[in-house]
């Protein structure tokens, strides 16, 4: 029992390490773009591009998660994803409304960063779910 628990803990830690490096290239490109950004609009564009790339990765992780699942599990995952999309859209709208109250252009950057974080976090969550049952660590 202790060995099984240890394997589960180590597997979970490994999944978290891999998840932190998931599509690190997107965040690296974002960092480079930020260094080159001169205006607020440039900074917002950097984050919007990164958000689009993370959205594509989110969709990739979702498709990989669905692959090989039973029809029942696929239906549950699809329902959950549809609900998350509604939540995401509502939450992003609420954040935009919240930040529009503030004065200064920096809030448009903060809004773009917040939206990016929501999308990135979900992509990583889907990756973690998909790989959580892979106790061998193969195919990471």
Secondary structure, 3 states (H helix, E strand, C coil): CHHHHHHHHHHHHHHHHHHHHCCHHHHHHHHHHHHHCCCHHHHHHHHHHHHHHHHHHHHHHHHHHHCCCCHHHHHHHHHHHHHHHHHHHHHHHHHHHHHHCCCCCHHHHHHHHHHHHHHHHHHHHHHHHHHCCCCCCCCC
